[in-house]
Structures are given as C-alpha cells and as structure tokens.
Amino acid sequence: MVSNHRPTKVIVDLEAIQANLHAQKAQLAEHQEIFAVVKANAYGHGAVPVAYAAKEAGATGFCVATIDEGVELRQAGLTEETILVLGVIPSYEAVYAAQYDLSVATGQIEFLHEAQELLAREAQKLKVHLALDTGMGRIGVSQADELQALVTFLEHSPEQFDFEGVFTHFAQADAADTSYYQKQVAKFNELVTQINPQPRYVHSANSATAQWHRDNPSNVVRMGISLYGLNPSGHELQPTTALKPALSLVSELAFVKKVPRGTALGYGSTYVSPSEEWIGTIPIGYADGWLRRMQGFEILIAGQKCPIVGRVCMDQLMVRLPGKLAVGSPVTLIGRDGDLEITAQDVADYAQTISYEVLCNLTDRLPRVYRGN
Ligand SMILES: *Cc1c(COP(=O)(O)O)cnc(C)c1O
C-alpha cells in the first residue's frame, strides 16, 4: 500500500536517467545496444516510468529478474522490445513466459527437455539466452560439451525455441585488479567461438564492464546501477562517464520540541540529551527501507546537517535540530538541499553496504514522484 498522504516520498529525475544512458551510449561502438536493467522495480525507481524514459533515450531492450517483472512491462504497453529475464525460471512457467514474449536464461538441458514438451503442446515458441558460467558461479554452463548439447537441442527444436542470445556475468568487473575479469573473458570467448552460427545477442557487460572494460565481448550492455547515476565500484574506481544520481528521498519535519538536558529519546533510551536541545521527528523509518543502523547519520533539514538521535523506529525517527525549526521544514535523506548533497553511496558507506542495497530497500510504502520527461 502506497502512503500518499504523508510528506515522505521518493522523487525520481527521469532526465538524469536519460542523461546517464546517453553518456554511456556515446562511449559504445556502433554495433553495441543498451538493455536497461529495470529489475527490482528499477532499483527502487519504478520500473515502468524508468523503462519508458530509457526507451526514449535509446534503450532497445530491458532486463528483469522475474517473469512477473517482465509481464509488468508488457502490460504497460512495452510490447516491441526484448525483455530478458536474467534469473532462471521453472520449466512449468515456460509457456507463460512465451505468451508474453519474454526471453529467458537457461543453462540446463533438463529445462529445455521439459519446456519443449510443454511449449509443443501449446504451440508456443520461447526465446532463449544460454547462460555461461565463466567464473561467477551462479547460473549457467561451464563445460564445452554441455554447451554443445544445449546448442544442438535448440537447433533441433526450431518450432519451440528461438536461440536469441548467449551471455555471461562478471564477478569482478568493478575491481582495480583486472586479472579475474580477464580470466572470465578468456573462458567466455573460448565457449562462444564453439557456437556456429552465433545468436543475435552475445553479451557480458554490466555497468562496471561498460565503464572500465570498453573492449568487452558484448553487442549489448546490460546497464543497471550506472543508469541510476551511481558508481558500480563504490569508491574503488573513478567513473568514465558522467553519472547523475536520479533518486531523492525527502520528507518534512512533522513534530518539533525543546527538551531539557537528560531527556531520553526512542526505544532503549540509547540517546540522552547532553544539554537543552531542539528535537524534530520525521515520518520515515525502517518499514520504508531506512535502516535502523542509520542512527547517528546526518540528514539535511532546511539546508542544514542534523544527526539522527536515538534508534530509528519502524515509521518515525528523531533528529537533533540546530535550533527551532518550523513543522513542515523540508527534509532530505538522499539528494540535494542547497549546496549539500547526500548520495545513496553515502548512506551505503554509513550502513556498510552498497548503493544497490540502499536503493532496493526503499519499500512500496513510499510514493514515487517523477520529474522531467
Ligand atoms: C543485475 C544484473 C546486471 C546489472 O548490473 P549493474 O551492476 O547494476 O549494472 C547485469 N547483468 C546481470 C546478469 C544482472 O544480474
């Protein structure tokens, strides 16, 4: 349930998303396309508006994690583009995926056997991308003979399968040390050269690969985190394209009070005011995805930094104010206020995680409001 009648919301700048995509596209070779990765509700930004903005900026396809995420895009009218489900699906969902013209990843002959039977019965054809495990250790085939068996099976079932792509995923494309990346590239090339003729899409690049390995073996870039304006490597490597964060998380000061010295605040009374202080309360908490461990982090209120004091509650948190501020004063938890900025990376650093997790944590309770486009 979206809580629209509360000042806490996510603001998404679709022009920033388009600028990030244009900047990446400008670095690519003529034959390279961009698939916008909009899994997990477009990393919290809202899948359908992001997909439309990315399409307008030149994305020719989308990547999602689940069949349902793909169906959401089809039902929103995105009927032309390739939509690749990156995770494996159960064979009994093959017909449903085919009905929505989704492309699916597989690396298992059993999947093809079972799906073929079901697809034949319903006279459906499924687009397939073969997943190659070149060192990620997640999904896909790693042996040449297994790959050959998959390719042969696909070739012998042209009524049920459209062999559309072959791909891999890198475990360390965001690292300064490129040795593991190079090992995976060599393995990918070795496996892919055995496929003749090759499918339309041969792809390996995520955001980090496109940023730091321009010679990657891909005719499609699966652009995720950099589409949203964040550095895939955190702090390890400098981005090679301009990245503009697209998401802001804002609220308003809901309650203001002056407390005497020695006042305990919040569950567990972990904060006790060391002197007379102005304290504010903001309607956001861990049920919105603002983690409990953000206690102590400084957020922006009316252009000033204010520390979160006491434990973050499920739906509210308290801050120490620089003085008396009006109820309704603007609060920025992620984004810009005047000269100051808090990025999802800053939040991630404080919470000892990565920006991806901070963004994906933002829950459906937060309304998404769109600017630009
Ligand atoms: C999530 C994902 C991506 C996108 O990764 P980013 O680092 O966000 O660019 C690309 N490919 C696969 C297989 C993924 O699972």
The ligand as a Tripos MOL2 file, in Angstrom:
@<TRIPOS>MOLECULE
LIG
   15    15     1     0     0
SMALL
NO_CHARGES

@<TRIPOS>ATOM
      1 C1         21.7190   -7.0940  -12.0860 C.3       1 LIG1
      2 C2         22.4520   -7.5630  -13.2920 C.ar      1 LIG1
      3 C3         23.0200   -6.6460  -14.1840 C.ar      1 LIG1
      4 C4         23.1180   -5.1700  -13.8860 C.3       1 LIG1
      5 O1         24.1950   -4.9520  -13.0310 O.3       1 LIG1
      6 P1         24.7120   -3.4700  -12.6790 P.3       1 LIG1
      7 O2         25.9210   -3.6960  -11.8780 O.co2     1 LIG1
      8 O3         23.6230   -2.8210  -11.9080 O.co2     1 LIG1
      9 O4         24.9500   -2.7970  -13.9920 O.co2     1 LIG1
     10 C5         23.5810   -7.1360  -15.3520 C.ar      1 LIG1
     11 N1         23.5710   -8.4540  -15.6320 N.ar      1 LIG1
     12 C6         23.0690   -9.3740  -14.7810 C.ar      1 LIG1
     13 C7         23.1180  -10.8200  -15.1350 C.3       1 LIG1
     14 C8         22.5000   -8.9610  -13.5810 C.ar      1 LIG1
     15 O5         22.0100   -9.8810  -12.7390 O.3       1 LIG1
@<TRIPOS>BOND
     1     1     2 1
     2     2     3 ar
     3     2    14 ar
     4     3     4 1
     5     3    10 ar
     6     4     5 1
     7     5     6 1
     8     6     7 2
     9     6     8 1
    10     6     9 1
    11    10    11 ar
    12    11    12 ar
    13    12    13 1
    14    12    14 ar
    15    14    15 1
@<TRIPOS>SUBSTRUCTURE
     1 LIG1         1 GROUP 0 **** ****
